[in-house]
Amino acid sequence: MRFHSSEFSVQSRRKMEIIDVTGKVSGIIERSGVRNGLVNLWVPHTTAAIAVNERDPDLWEDILSIMEKLVPVRGDYRHNAKYGWIPSEQNAHAHILNCLIKPSITIPIENGLMLLGTWQSILFIEMDGPQTRTVQVHVMGE
């Protein structure tokens, strides 16, 4: 059994943004030497998340638009009022969305490749940017 741990940075440019990180994860798996097993990705931030979905920037904008409708950036949140933040610094929406989307995913690896579907990619979801974030990657297997 092998275990390989690594991490990489993601730089967002907008308050809410989706960034494809599939290539970065593939490179880490290749360097790990694991041919069959699992890769787990963990985002150690309470205002960002990670998901698997289609690599389509138009879809990403749709997702962000729906997220904003479900949990508006500017809302009457106790968290924001508690800290007396100005509107541009409010981030309660991001904490709430993190609970809905989640900060980790696990993907099977077979023959050195992630078993992603034809249209699937790994998407880092920034909800309180712009910021530099970290994604931790743990590869386990043989």
PyMOL commands that set and color helices and strands:
alter all, ss='L'
color gray80, all
select helices_A, chain A and resi 22-32+57-70+78-83+87-89+92-101
alter helices_A, ss='H'
color red, helices_A
select strands_A, chain A and resi 2-11+17-20+37-42+48-54+104-110+113-114+120-126+132-141
alter strands_A, ss='S'
color yellow, strands_A
deselect
rebuild
show_as cartoon
